[in-house]
Amino acid sequence: MTALRTTPVDDPAAWYGAELWARDDWVYHLTTTEADEIVAAVAANRDRPYLDITCQDFALPSLSGRLRKLAREVDQGRGLVLVRGVPVNGMDEDEAGVALWGMGLHVGKPQIQDAALSLLHHVRDTGGAWQAAPNRRVYETSAEQQFHTDGGDLVMLLCRRAAKHGGASRMVSAVTVFNEVLARDPELARVLQEPFPFDARGQQLAGRPAVQNVPIFVWCAGRLNGLHKRHYIDAAQRFDAVPRLSDIQVAALDLVDELCNDPAVHLAFDLAPGDIQMASNFTIFHARDAFEDHPAEDDKRHMLRLWLGLQNGRPLPAIYRDTREFGPLFEIEGRAASPD
């Protein structure tokens, strides 16, 4: 059942970036055998559209079990893992897409990322500012992405090419942010557990609202869940029917931003070609620095992204059912939902 959380949350996903940076247990380096398995699986499926490839088609004898273990750590543990050593050098973008798709199938079920029902996204700058078009999303630009969550239980982001300058990843524990807000101002912690309007940027599925009203934090079935997109909360104010944010709502959002951007709280790192960041969309808020790209098209920053649902993932608060981020998770066979 969902309930108002008024005490600090003790969870393995509660960490501080400065402490995590001093350790290396959140980074996994692929073995030579595991990397070779990816190359062989891509070669075996080279002439097939990625949507036609099944988990059985993409054989990863050694790596499959490791990927499932890493996904459990993301879902039940600290909420993030950095995988290094995916052999993307020499892969074109279709082959890199097949590599990520095939690895993802050993983790969970790919989730819809937009109104076009896309399951795999190419993340790169398409030109212009995200504010210039009502349905443009920040990841399609070179602008800074503020701290936010994606959809599905977890996100896998593969770096195929890095930017010329900038584009660093930042991750923060949503659990730590909540605990810090609670310690500083319990009233703001209460406000953050009440609904905020989120602009869906035209990516909602048929029948779902253009603006979704969801709390930033939801306590459900013994776990804290976060859903945060400050830039899309602000963007929702473009709709006349959406109530203006109150002063206390703005103060609560500002405190979340302050904590997320504190270098002692978040973790910052660069993604190199062959890196995959895996992050929970319930316990991690992630961000990206603005970047300057290479002038040549074949050198430009290129990431590939999957949203994945887990059959044995956490129980889902009922308030998430109509969200574009988490609504499709309710359709996974065998997935438990909270009785509320």
N, C-alpha and C positions, 0 to 999 in steps of 0.2 A: 504494500500500500504506500502511496505517496503521503508524506507528512512534512510539517515544518521542522527543519533541522535547526536546533538551537545550541548544540554543543559541538566541539571540534570533531572532525572525522579522522579516525585512525585507519589508514589504508596504505597498502604498499605503493599506491600511486601518489602518495604525498611525499614530495621531495623538493629540494632546492637545487637550482642549477649549479651553484658553486660547489656543492657537495658532489653532485653527479659528475661534474667535469673532472674531479680528482680521481674518479674510478674509470675502469674500462669495461665493466661487466654489462654495459648497455650496448656495446659494439660487438658484432659477430663478423668474423672474417671467413668467407667461404674457403673450403679446402680446394685443392687442385681437382680432386675427384668430383666434388660438387659443381665446380665451374665447368668441368668437362661434360657433366651430365646435361647442363643447360645448353651448351653448344650442340650436343648430339640431339637433344629434343627439338631445338629450333630447326636443325637440318632435316630432321624427320618430318617436320610439318611445314617446310618452307613454301610449298605450293598451295597451302590451304588457307582460306580466310580464317582469321583468329576466332571468329564467332563459331566456326565449325569444329574447333579443337576442343576435345573433352579432357578431363583429368587423366583418363586412361591413355589417351593419345600422347600425352606429354609426360613420358616416363622420367621420373627422378628417383631412382632406387635409394640413394643415400640421402638426398636433400629433402625429400618429401616429409619424412619424420621430423627433421630439423625445423622445417618451415612451420609445421603444426606446433612444435614446442615454442618457437618464437612467438607465434600468434597467441598462444596461451599466456605468455609473459606480457604481451601487449594488453590482452583483455582482462587478465586477472591480477597481473603484477604491476610493475612500475608504469606501464602505459606506453612505452616506446622502446624501439630497437632500431639500431642502425646496422644494416647489412652491407658489407663491403666486398667487392671483388666479382660482381656480375660482369662477365666478359663481353661488354658492349663494343669494345674497339673492333672495328671492322664490320659491325652490324649496321645495316641501314635502318630507317625508322620502322619499317614494317617488321623486320626481324626483331628489333628491340621490343616492339609491341607484342609480338608472339612470345618473347621471353618473359615479359612481365605477366601477360595473360596466363601463360602456362604455370608459372610459379604461383600466381594468385589462386588458380583452381585447386591447388593443394592446400590452400588456407581456408577458403570459403566460397560463397556464391557472389559473383560480381553483381553490384547494385547499380541501378539507373542513376546517372549523374545530371540529367537535364530533361527538358520537355521533349527533346528529340529521341529520348530513350537510349542515349549513348551509354555504353558500358566501359569504354576505355577512352580517356581523354589525353590529347597531346597538349601539354602546358607550355605555351610560348607566347611571346609578344606579337599580337596581330596588328598593332598600331593604334594610336589614339588613347584617350583617357576613358576609364570605365564609366565616369559620370556622363560622358557624351551621348550615350545611348541607354535607354531604360532597361534593356535586357543584357547589356554587356556586363561581364563578370570580371573581377579584379585580376584573376589569374591569366586573363587574355591580354594583359598589359605588362609593362615593365615597372609599374608603380609598386610601392610598398604594399604588401598585404598585411593588414593589422591582424592581431591575434583572433583566431576564429576556429570553428570546427567544420569538418566536411560531413559527408553522409556515410551511412553504413556503420558497422561496429568499428571498423578500422580502415585506414587509408594506407596504400602502398604507393610511394612516389619514387620512380626510378630516374636517376640522372643519366641522360645519354650524352649531353654536352652542357658544360657550365658557361656562365656569362663571362664577358671580358672583365668586368668589375662588378662587385656586389652580388646580391641575390642570396646572401647567407640565410640559412634556416634558423628559426628560433622556436623553442618549445617551452611550455610552462605547464606545471601541474595545476589543473583546475581545482584539485582537492586542496592544494596548498593555498591557492588564491582564495578559495572560500574560507579556509581556516584563518587566514590573515584578515580578511574583511570582518569575520565574526569577532576576532580579537580587538579590532580597532573600533568597530561600530556595529553592534548587534542589530540595530534598526536597519542599516543598509543591507545586512545579510538577509533580513526578512524580506526587504523589497526585491532583492535579486531572486527570491523564490516565488515571486508573483509574475504574471505574464508581461512580456514586452512585445511590441510589434516588430516583426521581421519582414522586410521586403524579400519576396521569393525571386525577384529579378526576372519574372516571366518563365521560370524554369519549373514551376509546379506542375504536377501531373493533372490530367483532366479531372475536374470535380473538386480539386483542392484549392484553397484560397490563395489569392495573389499576395496577401499579407497574412502571416501566421502569428498567432499570439501564444507565446511560450515563455516560461520562466528561463532565466539563465541557468539556475541550478534547481535540480529536482532530486529529492531524497526518495528512493524507492527500493524496497526489498533489500535493505541493508547496504546499499551502495549510493554514492553521490554521482549524479550525472550532470554534465554541463553541455549547454548548447549556446554558443556565443558568436555573434558577428556584429560588432559595433558599427561597422560601416553600413551594414544593411538595416540595422535598427534606425540609424540616422536617415538612411535613404527612404525608409517607410514613411517618413514625415511628408513625402511628396504627395501622398494620397490625402485628399480633403477629408475623407471619412475616418482617417486614423487620428485618434486623440493626440494632442501635443504631449510630449514627454514632460513629466512634472519635474520640479527642481530636485526632489529627492531621488527620482529615477536617474537624472543626469549625474547627481553626486555619486550614486552607486556605480554607474558605468565608469565615471572618471576614476574612482578608486580601483576598480578592476583593471582599467588601462594602466594606471600608475604601477600596480603590483606586477602585471604582466611584463611591463617594460623595464622593471628593476633588474639589472644584471646579476644581482645576488639571488634572484628568484628564478629567472628563466635560464635556459641552456641555449647557447648559440654555437653553430658550427657550419662549415661549408660542405656542400655536397660535391663530390668529385664524380666524374664519369664512372659508372659501375656501382654507385652507392644506391641503396634503397632505404628510405626512411619509412618505418612502419609505426603508426601512432593510433592510439585509441581515440575515437571521436566522442567518448564520454568523459574521459579523465585528462585529456590533453587539449590545450589550446595551442595552435601553431601559427607562425607568422613567417613572412619572407621580407627581407630587405629589398628596397628598390635596386635596380641593376642597370648597368650600361652594357649593351650587347655588342658583339662583333659586327663589323660592317658587312662581311661576306655571308650570304644566306646559308651556306653549308657549314658555317662555324657558329651560328647563333645558338643561344641557350635553348635546350630542348629537354623537357621532362615528360614522363608518361605516368599516368595516374589511374589507379583502380580504387574503387570503394568496394569493400567486401563485407558480406553478412556471414555470421557464424551460426551454425545450427544450434550450438550449445552456448550461445552468448547469454548475457545477463537478461533477467526479466525486464520488460519494457514498460515504462509508465504510459498509461492510457492517453495522456495529453500529447504524446509523441505520434499518435496514430495518423494524424492529418498533416504531419510535417513532411516536407520534401526530403529532408535528411534521413529520417528514421522510419517513416511510414511503411516503406516497402519491406522492412525487416519483419513486420508482423505477418507477412505472407510466407515466410520460410517454414517449410514443413517441420513440425516438431519443435518449433521455437516457443518457449514459454513466455507468456505475457503476464504482467502483474494483474491480480484479480480486481484492482480498482478500475 
